[in-house]
């Protein structure tokens, strides 16, 4: 059994074999619930033909989910001592995630962010408790931790004031201001002393969250297929399901073809570009899952939205993912995915839904999958040739 309380000290950034702890993996499971609720609401609204009014709530709620996970991850990389108090404070944050997840439907249906704000507050209280321990126990890290506590607390007050003082007509501008302030807390804190995060640990944690989002896409497609099977199995349903699975597998392959750990070791100063940019990468992965679910509903005649709009529900996040994947890894070092091929693939994917008038949504979905697979093939050829004919072990 772990000690009830041990002193908090910044961990060694060169620590060997640093991997995600079982507690971090359990913590991530609560985000599966939150992201699942968000993807389900996005798919439902798009399938009803209400995509335009859905983008804002989706991006705002996803920011709350991602940012809470993000800050826990980076601070845990520096200060995780895994004693009983640390575990209890993590439990509090897990409870906050579940409250946030429960508030997702109301945020989409009524723009009611009460439960989401409450869940976010609970998460921040758990995180602040961890940081206060660092201030008390670790003099070397104290200046950095103090700024984190001040910054997080002030912005949290702003979120609460927004809830009670800002009318619904100004929700988006208020959100943008507060989100920018959230993003500024970390660089401001680092000016008092750099956070001692572990590059290999951070790279693994980000990869695990990407897998969670890909898993949500698999779940979204599975649920749509289950609902459609009530009318009987048919060829279009099988084709779109297989295309979705191949697409998700290809996206997994592309994401993990760019290992970030070594780049973060050599270029720690560029971690903000890589880390913050993942908001868009992760949001696009979540939206891809919703787009695939909408595609299944349209192909099986269980949606009101047109085929072209349904095609763009998949094409837009898919193109964004491919472009951002290259842009985020480029500052860390050589990227195996050629930039020209990436741009060509993204443009072709954005044009693919226009073919729905001739080949239907099913055909355009298969086309987008084929373009993504072709990009992976180009990346593999660029990474492994020209070389000698010797096979790699």
C-alpha positions as CSV (number, residue, x, y, z in Angstrom):
1,X,0.0,0.0,0.0
2,X,1.2,3.5,-0.7
3,X,1.9,6.0,2.1
4,X,-1.0,8.3,3.2
5,X,1.3,11.3,2.6
6,X,4.7,11.8,1.2
7,X,6.5,15.0,0.3
8,X,5.8,16.3,-3.2
9,X,9.0,16.8,-5.2
10,X,9.3,17.6,-8.9
11,X,10.2,14.3,-10.7
12,X,13.3,13.8,-12.8
13,X,12.8,14.7,-16.4
14,X,15.3,12.1,-17.4
15,X,13.7,9.3,-15.5
16,X,13.9,6.0,-17.5
17,X,10.9,3.9,-18.4
18,X,8.4,6.6,-17.3
19,X,5.0,5.4,-18.4
20,X,1.4,6.1,-17.6
21,X,0.4,5.0,-14.1
22,X,-2.7,2.8,-13.5
23,X,-4.3,5.8,-11.8
24,X,-3.8,7.9,-15.0
25,X,-5.4,5.1,-17.1
26,X,-8.4,5.0,-14.7
27,X,-8.6,8.8,-14.8
28,X,-8.8,8.6,-18.6
29,X,-11.8,6.3,-18.4
30,X,-14.0,9.2,-17.1
31,X,-13.2,11.2,-20.2
32,X,-14.5,8.3,-22.3
33,X,-17.9,9.0,-20.8
34,X,-17.6,12.8,-21.4
35,X,-16.3,12.5,-24.9
36,X,-18.9,9.8,-25.7
37,X,-21.8,12.1,-24.6
38,X,-20.4,15.0,-26.6
39,X,-19.9,12.9,-29.8
40,X,-23.5,11.5,-29.5
41,X,-25.0,15.0,-29.2
42,X,-23.0,16.3,-32.2
43,X,-24.0,13.4,-34.4
44,X,-27.7,13.7,-33.3
45,X,-27.8,17.4,-34.1
46,X,-26.0,17.1,-37.5
47,X,-28.3,14.2,-38.5
48,X,-31.3,16.4,-37.7
49,X,-29.9,19.1,-40.1
50,X,-28.8,21.4,-37.3
51,X,-25.1,21.4,-37.9
52,X,-24.6,25.2,-38.0
53,X,-25.8,25.8,-34.4
54,X,-23.9,22.8,-33.1
55,X,-20.3,23.8,-33.9
56,X,-20.1,26.4,-31.1
57,X,-21.4,24.3,-28.2
58,X,-19.3,21.4,-29.4
59,X,-16.0,23.4,-29.5
60,X,-16.8,25.0,-26.1
61,X,-17.7,21.8,-24.3
62,X,-14.7,20.0,-25.9
63,X,-12.4,22.7,-24.7
64,X,-13.5,22.2,-21.1
65,X,-13.0,18.4,-21.4
66,X,-9.6,18.7,-23.2
67,X,-8.2,21.5,-21.0
68,X,-9.0,19.7,-17.7
69,X,-7.4,16.6,-19.0
70,X,-4.4,18.6,-20.4
71,X,-3.5,20.4,-17.2
72,X,-3.9,17.3,-15.1
73,X,-1.6,15.4,-17.5
74,X,1.2,18.0,-17.5
75,X,1.1,18.6,-13.8
76,X,1.0,14.9,-13.0
77,X,4.0,14.5,-15.2
78,X,5.9,16.8,-12.9
79,X,4.5,16.1,-9.5
80,X,2.8,12.7,-9.4
81,X,4.0,11.1,-6.1
82,X,1.1,8.6,-6.0
83,X,0.5,8.8,-2.3
84,X,-3.0,8.5,-0.8
85,X,-3.7,12.2,-0.9
86,X,-2.7,12.4,-4.5
87,X,-5.1,9.6,-5.3
88,X,-8.0,11.3,-3.4
89,X,-7.5,14.6,-5.2
90,X,-7.5,12.7,-8.5
91,X,-10.8,11.0,-7.5
92,X,-12.3,14.5,-7.0
93,X,-11.3,15.5,-10.5
94,X,-12.8,12.3,-11.9
95,X,-16.1,13.1,-10.2
96,X,-15.9,16.5,-11.8
97,X,-15.5,15.0,-15.2
98,X,-18.6,12.8,-14.7
99,X,-20.7,15.9,-13.6
100,X,-19.5,17.7,-16.7
101,X,-20.5,14.7,-18.9
102,X,-24.0,14.8,-17.4
103,X,-24.4,18.4,-18.4
104,X,-23.5,17.9,-22.1
105,X,-27.1,17.3,-23.3
106,X,-28.4,20.5,-21.6
107,X,-25.5,22.5,-23.2
108,X,-26.6,21.4,-26.7
109,X,-30.3,21.5,-26.2
110,X,-30.7,24.8,-24.2
111,X,-27.2,26.4,-24.1
112,X,-27.4,25.6,-20.3
113,X,-23.8,25.3,-19.1
114,X,-24.6,25.1,-15.4
115,X,-23.7,21.4,-14.9
116,X,-20.6,21.8,-17.1
117,X,-19.4,24.8,-15.2
118,X,-20.0,22.9,-11.9
119,X,-18.1,19.8,-13.1
120,X,-15.2,22.0,-14.3
121,X,-15.1,23.8,-10.9
122,X,-14.9,20.4,-9.1
123,X,-12.0,19.4,-11.4
124,X,-10.2,22.6,-10.8
125,X,-10.5,22.3,-7.0
126,X,-8.9,18.9,-7.1
127,X,-6.1,20.2,-9.2
128,X,-5.6,23.2,-7.0
129,X,-5.3,20.9,-4.0
130,X,-2.4,19.1,-5.7
131,X,-0.7,22.4,-6.5
132,X,-1.0,23.7,-3.0
133,X,0.8,20.6,-1.8
134,X,3.6,21.4,-4.2
135,X,3.9,24.9,-2.8
136,X,4.2,23.6,0.7
137,X,6.6,20.7,0.0
138,X,8.9,21.8,-2.8
139,X,10.7,25.1,-2.5
140,X,12.3,24.8,-5.9
141,X,9.0,24.4,-7.7
142,X,7.1,26.9,-5.4
143,X,7.3,30.0,-7.7
144,X,5.9,28.0,-10.7
145,X,3.2,26.3,-8.6
146,X,2.2,29.6,-7.0
147,X,1.5,31.2,-10.4
148,X,-0.5,28.2,-11.4
149,X,-2.6,28.5,-8.3
150,X,-3.2,32.2,-8.8
151,X,-3.9,31.9,-12.6
152,X,-6.2,28.9,-12.3
153,X,-8.1,30.5,-9.4
154,X,-8.7,33.8,-11.1
155,X,-9.8,32.3,-14.4
156,X,-12.1,29.9,-12.5
157,X,-13.7,33.0,-10.8
158,X,-14.2,34.3,-14.4
159,X,-16.0,31.1,-15.5
160,X,-18.4,31.4,-12.5
161,X,-19.1,35.1,-13.1
162,X,-19.7,34.3,-16.8
163,X,-22.4,31.8,-15.7
164,X,-24.2,34.3,-13.5
165,X,-23.6,37.7,-15.2
166,X,-23.2,37.1,-18.9
167,X,-26.4,36.7,-21.0
168,X,-26.7,33.9,-23.5
169,X,-26.1,36.3,-26.4
170,X,-22.6,36.9,-25.2
171,X,-21.6,33.4,-24.3
172,X,-19.3,32.9,-27.2
173,X,-17.2,36.1,-26.8
174,X,-17.0,35.5,-23.0
175,X,-15.9,31.9,-23.7
176,X,-13.2,33.0,-26.1
177,X,-11.7,35.5,-23.6
178,X,-11.7,33.0,-20.7
179,X,-10.3,30.2,-22.9
180,X,-7.4,32.5,-24.0
181,X,-6.7,33.4,-20.4
182,X,-6.7,29.7,-19.5
183,X,-4.1,29.1,-22.2
184,X,-1.9,32.0,-20.9
185,X,-1.7,30.6,-17.4
186,X,0.9,27.9,-18.2
187,X,3.4,30.2,-20.1
188,X,3.0,32.8,-17.4
189,X,3.8,30.3,-14.7
190,X,6.8,29.0,-16.6
191,X,8.3,32.4,-16.5
192,X,8.8,31.9,-12.8
193,X,10.4,28.5,-13.3
194,X,9.9,25.7,-15.9
195,X,7.5,22.8,-15.1
196,X,9.5,19.6,-14.9
197,X,7.4,17.5,-17.3
198,X,8.8,14.2,-18.7
199,X,8.8,14.2,-22.5
200,X,8.3,10.4,-23.0
201,X,5.5,10.4,-20.5
202,X,3.8,13.3,-22.1
203,X,4.0,11.8,-25.6
204,X,2.6,8.5,-24.3
205,X,-0.3,10.3,-22.5
206,X,-1.2,12.3,-25.6
207,X,-1.2,9.1,-27.7
208,X,-3.5,7.4,-25.2
209,X,-6.0,10.2,-25.4
210,X,-5.9,10.0,-29.2
211,X,-6.7,6.3,-28.9
212,X,-9.6,7.2,-26.6
213,X,-11.0,9.5,-29.3
214,X,-10.6,6.9,-32.0
215,X,-12.3,4.4,-29.7
216,X,-15.3,6.8,-29.4
217,X,-15.5,6.9,-33.2
218,X,-15.6,3.1,-33.2
219,X,-18.4,3.3,-30.6
220,X,-20.3,5.9,-32.5
221,X,-20.3,3.8,-35.7
222,X,-21.2,0.7,-33.8
223,X,-24.3,2.4,-32.2
224,X,-25.4,3.7,-35.6
225,X,-25.0,0.2,-37.1
226,X,-27.0,-1.3,-34.2
227,X,-29.8,1.1,-34.8
228,X,-29.8,0.5,-38.5
229,X,-29.8,-3.3,-38.2
230,X,-33.4,-3.1,-37.0
231,X,-34.3,-2.8,-40.7
232,X,-32.1,-5.8,-41.7
233,X,-28.6,-6.1,-42.9
234,X,-27.8,-4.6,-46.3
235,X,-24.8,-4.0,-48.6
236,X,-24.6,-0.2,-48.1
237,X,-24.6,-0.6,-44.3
238,X,-21.7,-3.1,-44.5
239,X,-19.7,-1.0,-46.9
240,X,-20.0,2.2,-44.9
241,X,-19.1,0.4,-41.7
242,X,-16.1,-1.2,-43.2
243,X,-15.0,2.1,-44.8
244,X,-15.3,3.7,-41.4
245,X,-13.2,1.1,-39.7
246,X,-10.5,1.3,-42.4
247,X,-10.5,5.1,-42.1
248,X,-10.1,5.0,-38.3
249,X,-7.3,2.4,-38.5
250,X,-5.5,4.6,-41.1
251,X,-5.8,7.7,-38.9
252,X,-4.3,5.7,-36.0
253,X,-1.4,4.6,-38.2
254,X,-0.8,8.2,-39.4
255,X,-0.9,9.6,-35.9
256,X,1.6,7.1,-34.4
257,X,3.9,7.3,-37.4
258,X,5.1,10.6,-36.0
259,X,6.6,9.7,-32.6
260,X,6.9,13.0,-30.6
261,X,8.9,11.9,-27.6
262,X,12.4,12.5,-29.1
263,X,11.3,15.8,-30.6
264,X,10.0,16.9,-27.2
265,X,13.4,15.9,-25.6
266,X,15.3,18.1,-28.1
267,X,12.9,21.0,-28.4
268,X,11.2,21.4,-25.0
269,X,10.7,25.1,-25.9
270,X,8.2,24.1,-28.7
271,X,6.0,22.0,-26.5
272,X,3.3,24.7,-26.3
273,X,2.8,24.6,-30.1
274,X,2.6,20.8,-30.0
275,X,0.5,20.5,-26.8
276,X,-2.0,23.4,-27.4
277,X,-2.4,22.4,-31.1
278,X,-3.7,19.1,-30.0
279,X,-7.0,20.7,-29.1
280,X,-7.8,21.0,-32.8
281,X,-6.4,17.5,-33.5
282,X,-8.5,15.9,-30.7
283,X,-11.6,17.9,-31.6
284,X,-11.3,16.8,-35.2
285,X,-11.0,13.2,-34.2
286,X,-14.1,13.5,-32.0
287,X,-16.0,15.1,-34.9
288,X,-14.8,12.4,-37.3
289,X,-16.6,9.9,-35.1
290,X,-19.8,12.0,-35.2
291,X,-19.4,12.3,-39.0
292,X,-19.1,8.6,-39.5
293,X,-22.2,8.0,-37.3
294,X,-24.2,10.5,-39.4
295,X,-23.0,8.8,-42.6
296,X,-24.4,5.5,-41.4
297,X,-27.7,7.1,-40.5
298,X,-28.0,8.8,-43.9
299,X,-27.0,5.6,-45.9
300,X,-29.7,3.7,-44.0
301,X,-32.3,6.5,-44.3
302,X,-32.4,7.3,-40.6
303,X,-31.4,11.0,-40.9
304,X,-33.0,14.2,-42.2
305,X,-29.8,15.8,-43.4
306,X,-28.8,15.8,-47.1
307,X,-26.0,13.7,-48.5
308,X,-23.6,16.6,-49.3
309,X,-23.9,18.1,-45.8
310,X,-23.5,14.7,-44.2
311,X,-20.3,14.2,-46.4
312,X,-18.9,17.5,-45.1
313,X,-19.6,16.4,-41.5
314,X,-16.8,13.9,-42.1
315,X,-14.7,15.7,-44.7
316,X,-14.1,18.9,-42.8
317,X,-12.7,17.3,-39.5
318,X,-10.8,14.7,-41.5
319,X,-9.0,17.4,-43.6
320,X,-8.3,19.5,-40.5
321,X,-6.8,16.4,-38.7
322,X,-4.5,15.6,-41.6
323,X,-3.2,19.2,-41.9
324,X,-2.8,19.8,-38.2
325,X,-1.0,16.4,-37.8
326,X,1.7,17.6,-40.0
327,X,1.8,21.2,-38.7
328,X,2.2,20.1,-35.1
329,X,5.0,17.7,-35.6
330,X,7.0,19.8,-38.1
331,X,8.4,22.1,-35.3
332,X,9.7,19.0,-33.4
333,X,11.8,17.6,-36.3
334,X,11.5,15.8,-39.6
335,X,8.0,14.6,-40.5
336,X,7.5,11.3,-42.4
337,X,4.2,12.5,-44.0
338,X,5.1,14.7,-47.0
339,X,3.5,18.2,-46.7
340,X,2.6,18.4,-50.4
341,X,0.9,15.1,-50.3
342,X,-0.9,16.1,-47.1
343,X,-2.3,19.3,-48.7
344,X,-3.3,17.5,-51.8
345,X,-5.1,14.8,-49.7
346,X,-6.9,17.4,-47.6
347,X,-8.1,19.3,-50.7
348,X,-9.3,16.1,-52.4
349,X,-11.2,15.1,-49.2
350,X,-12.9,18.5,-49.1
351,X,-14.0,18.1,-52.7
352,X,-15.2,14.5,-52.2
353,X,-18.6,15.3,-50.7
354,X,-19.5,17.1,-53.9
355,X,-19.4,13.8,-55.7
356,X,-22.4,12.6,-53.6
357,X,-24.8,13.8,-56.3
358,X,-23.3,11.2,-58.7
359,X,-22.1,8.3,-56.5
360,X,-24.0,9.0,-53.3
361,X,-22.8,9.5,-49.8
362,X,-21.7,5.9,-49.6
363,X,-19.4,6.4,-52.6
364,X,-18.0,9.7,-51.3
365,X,-17.3,8.1,-47.9
366,X,-15.4,5.3,-49.6
367,X,-13.5,7.9,-51.7
368,X,-12.4,9.9,-48.6
369,X,-11.2,6.6,-47.0
370,X,-9.3,5.8,-50.2
371,X,-7.6,9.2,-50.2
372,X,-6.5,8.8,-46.6
373,X,-5.2,5.3,-47.2
374,X,-3.3,6.7,-50.3
375,X,-1.7,9.4,-48.1
376,X,-0.6,6.7,-45.6
377,X,1.0,4.7,-48.6
378,X,2.8,7.9,-49.7
379,X,4.1,8.5,-46.1
380,X,5.3,4.9,-45.9
381,X,7.1,5.1,-49.2
382,X,8.7,8.4,-48.2
383,X,9.9,7.0,-44.9
384,X,11.3,3.7,-46.2
385,X,12.6,4.4,-49.6
386,X,14.8,4.8,-51.4
387,X,16.9,2.3,-49.4
388,X,18.8,-0.9,-50.0
389,X,16.7,-3.9,-50.7
390,X,17.7,-5.3,-47.3
391,X,14.6,-6.0,-45.2
392,X,14.5,-4.3,-41.8
393,X,14.5,-6.7,-38.9
